[in-house]
Amino acid sequence: MRINHVIKTLITSDFLINSGFASFGPIFAIFITQQIDGGSVQVVGFGTAIAQLCKVLFQIPVARYLDKNHGEYDDFISMVLGTALVSAIPFLYLFASLPLHIYLIQGLFGLGLALTVPPWYAIFTRHIDRGQENVEWSLESVAVGISGACAAALGGLLATHFGFQSVFFVAGLFTMAGMGVQLLIYNDLRRKVPRGVVKPNPDRIG
C-alpha cells in the first residue's frame, strides 16, 4: 500500500498535535482545581464551553472564506496560522493563575481550531488516494487513537513526578513539531483547484 506525501504528512502532523493535547487532557481538570486561584469544576466546564463556542462561531465563516478562492495556498496559510495559535495554548497555561486566564486561553484555542480544522479536512479530502479512502481515514483515526493513549499515560507520569508545568512544556513541544511538519506539504499544493473537482491530479508518492 502506497500513500501519497500529503496524506502521510497530515496524519503525522495530527499525531503530534493530538499527542500534545492528549498529554494533559486527562489531568486538565485537576490542574484547574488545584493550581488556579478560584478554580473549580465549574471553571473547567465554562472553559470547555468557551473553546467550543469560539470554534463553532468562527469555523463556518472561515470555511466559507476559504472556499471563495479555489486554490490551496490560502487553505495552507489558514491551517498553519491556526496550528501556530493552537501550539501556543500549552505554553500559555504555564502563566495562568486565574479563571479569567483560563477563559481567555480557551477562547484562543477555539479560534485556533476554527482556523485549522476546515482547511485540514479540505486538503486531506482533495489529496486522498482514490480507492484507499477507507484505509487512509482509518490510518488517521488510528494515529489519533495511539497518540491519545500514549500521550495520556506520559502526561500522567510527568505530572506525578515533575509537576504540571513539565506536562504543558512537553505538550507545547509536540504541538510545535506538528506545525513544523505541516510546512512540508507546501510544494505539493495547487494554486488552482477547478470547481467540482476533489482530486484533479495524481499526487506525489513519498
C-alpha positions as CSV (number, residue, x, y, z in Angstrom):
1,M,0.0,0.0,0.0
2,R,1.4,3.3,-1.1
3,I,0.2,6.6,0.5
4,N,1.0,9.9,-1.0
5,H,3.1,12.6,0.6
6,V,0.4,15.0,1.6
7,I,-1.7,12.3,3.4
8,K,1.2,10.9,5.3
9,T,2.4,14.4,6.3
10,L,-1.1,15.4,7.5
11,I,-1.5,12.2,9.5
12,T,1.9,12.7,11.1
13,S,1.1,16.3,12.0
14,D,-2.2,15.3,13.5
15,F,-0.5,12.6,15.5
16,L,2.0,15.1,17.1
17,I,-0.6,17.8,17.8
18,N,-3.0,15.3,19.3
19,S,-0.2,13.9,21.4
20,G,0.4,17.3,22.8
21,F,-3.2,17.9,23.9
22,A,-3.8,14.4,24.9
23,S,-0.9,14.6,27.3
24,F,-2.7,17.0,29.6
25,G,-6.3,16.3,28.7
26,P,-7.0,13.7,31.5
27,I,-5.4,15.9,34.2
28,F,-6.7,19.3,32.9
29,A,-9.5,19.4,35.5
30,I,-7.1,18.6,38.3
31,F,-4.8,21.4,37.1
32,I,-7.6,23.9,37.2
33,T,-9.0,22.9,40.6
34,Q,-5.5,22.6,42.3
35,Q,-3.4,25.2,40.6
36,I,-5.8,28.1,39.6
37,D,-6.9,30.5,42.3
38,G,-10.7,30.1,42.5
39,G,-10.5,27.1,40.2
40,S,-13.4,24.7,40.3
41,V,-15.2,22.1,38.3
42,Q,-17.5,25.0,37.1
43,V,-14.4,26.8,35.7
44,V,-13.5,23.6,33.8
45,G,-16.9,23.4,32.3
46,F,-17.1,27.0,31.4
47,G,-13.6,26.9,29.9
48,T,-14.5,23.9,27.7
49,A,-17.7,25.6,26.6
50,I,-15.9,28.8,25.6
51,A,-13.5,26.8,23.5
52,Q,-16.3,25.0,21.7
53,L,-18.4,28.2,21.2
54,C,-15.5,30.1,19.7
55,K,-14.8,27.2,17.4
56,V,-18.5,27.0,16.3
57,L,-18.8,30.8,15.8
58,F,-15.7,31.2,13.6
59,Q,-15.4,27.8,11.8
60,I,-18.1,28.3,9.2
61,P,-17.1,31.9,8.3
62,V,-13.5,30.7,7.9
63,A,-14.6,27.8,5.7
64,R,-16.8,30.0,3.5
65,Y,-14.0,32.5,3.1
66,L,-11.5,29.8,2.1
67,D,-14.0,28.2,-0.4
68,K,-14.2,31.5,-2.3
69,N,-10.7,31.0,-3.6
70,H,-10.4,27.7,-5.4
71,G,-6.7,27.2,-4.5
72,E,-4.9,25.5,-1.7
73,Y,-2.4,28.2,-0.6
74,D,-4.9,30.1,1.4
75,D,-6.0,26.8,3.0
76,F,-2.4,26.2,3.8
77,I,-1.9,29.6,5.4
78,S,-5.1,29.3,7.5
79,M,-4.1,25.8,8.7
80,V,-0.6,26.8,9.7
81,L,-1.7,30.0,11.4
82,G,-4.4,28.2,13.3
83,T,-1.9,25.5,14.3
84,A,0.5,28.1,15.5
85,L,-2.2,29.6,17.7
86,V,-3.1,26.1,19.0
87,S,0.5,25.4,19.6
88,A,0.8,28.4,21.9
89,I,-2.0,27.2,24.2
90,P,0.0,24.7,26.3
91,F,2.7,27.4,26.9
92,L,0.1,30.0,27.9
93,Y,-1.2,27.6,30.6
94,L,2.3,27.9,32.2
95,F,1.3,31.5,33.1
96,A,-2.3,31.0,34.0
97,S,-3.3,31.7,37.6
98,L,-6.9,32.9,37.5
99,P,-10.2,31.6,36.0
100,L,-10.2,34.6,33.6
101,H,-6.8,33.4,32.2
102,I,-8.4,30.0,31.5
103,Y,-11.3,31.5,29.7
104,L,-9.1,33.7,27.5
105,I,-6.8,30.9,26.7
106,Q,-9.7,28.6,25.9
107,G,-11.2,31.3,23.6
108,L,-7.9,31.5,21.7
109,F,-7.9,27.7,21.5
110,G,-11.3,27.7,19.9
111,L,-10.3,30.4,17.4
112,G,-7.2,28.3,16.5
113,L,-9.3,25.2,15.9
114,A,-11.6,27.3,13.7
115,L,-8.7,28.3,11.5
116,T,-7.1,24.9,11.4
117,V,-9.9,22.3,11.1
118,P,-11.7,23.4,7.8
119,P,-8.5,23.6,5.7
120,W,-7.0,20.5,7.1
121,Y,-10.1,18.5,6.1
122,A,-10.2,20.2,2.7
123,I,-6.6,19.4,1.9
124,F,-6.9,15.8,3.2
125,T,-10.0,15.3,1.1
126,R,-8.5,16.6,-2.1
127,H,-5.3,14.6,-1.8
128,I,-6.7,11.3,-0.6
129,D,-5.7,8.3,-2.8
130,R,-8.6,7.0,-4.8
131,G,-9.6,3.5,-3.8
132,Q,-7.9,3.9,-0.4
133,E,-10.4,6.3,1.2
134,N,-11.4,3.9,4.0
135,V,-7.8,2.9,4.7
136,E,-6.4,6.4,4.8
137,W,-9.2,7.8,7.0
138,S,-8.7,4.8,9.2
139,L,-5.0,5.5,9.5
140,E,-5.8,9.0,10.6
141,S,-8.2,7.6,13.2
142,V,-5.6,5.0,14.4
143,A,-2.9,7.7,14.6
144,V,-5.2,9.8,16.8
145,G,-6.1,6.8,19.0
146,I,-2.5,5.7,19.5
147,S,-1.3,9.2,20.2
148,G,-4.1,9.8,22.7
149,A,-3.4,6.6,24.6
150,C,0.4,7.0,24.8
151,A,0.4,10.7,25.5
152,A,-2.2,10.4,28.2
153,A,0.0,7.9,30.0
154,L,3.0,10.1,29.5
155,G,1.2,13.2,30.8
156,G,0.2,11.4,34.0
157,L,3.7,10.3,34.6
158,L,5.2,13.7,34.0
159,A,2.6,15.4,36.2
160,T,3.2,12.9,39.0
161,H,7.0,13.2,39.0
162,F,7.7,16.6,37.6
163,G,4.6,18.7,38.0
164,F,2.0,20.3,35.7
165,Q,4.4,22.7,34.1
166,S,6.5,19.9,32.7
167,V,3.4,18.5,31.0
168,F,2.4,21.8,29.4
169,F,6.0,22.4,28.2
170,V,6.2,18.9,26.6
171,A,2.8,19.4,25.1
172,G,3.8,22.6,23.6
173,L,6.9,21.0,22.0
174,F,4.7,18.3,20.5
175,T,2.2,20.8,19.0
176,M,5.0,23.0,17.6
177,A,6.5,19.9,16.0
178,G,3.1,19.1,14.4
179,M,3.0,22.6,13.0
180,G,6.5,22.3,11.6
181,V,5.6,19.0,9.8
182,Q,2.7,20.8,8.1
183,L,5.2,23.1,6.3
184,L,6.5,20.0,4.4
185,I,3.4,19.9,2.1
186,Y,3.8,23.4,0.7
187,N,5.3,22.2,-2.6
188,D,2.5,19.6,-3.0
189,L,-0.3,22.2,-3.0
190,R,-2.1,23.5,-6.1
191,R,-2.5,27.2,-7.0
192,K,-5.9,26.4,-8.5
193,V,-8.5,23.7,-7.9
194,P,-11.3,23.5,-10.5
195,R,-14.8,23.7,-9.2
196,G,-16.4,20.4,-8.5
197,V,-13.1,18.5,-8.6
198,V,-11.9,16.8,-5.4
199,K,-8.7,15.3,-6.7
200,P,-7.7,16.9,-10.1
201,N,-4.2,15.4,-10.4
202,P,-2.2,12.4,-9.1
203,D,-0.2,13.2,-6.0
204,R,3.5,12.7,-5.4
205,I,4.2,9.4,-3.7
206,G,6.6,9.9,-0.8
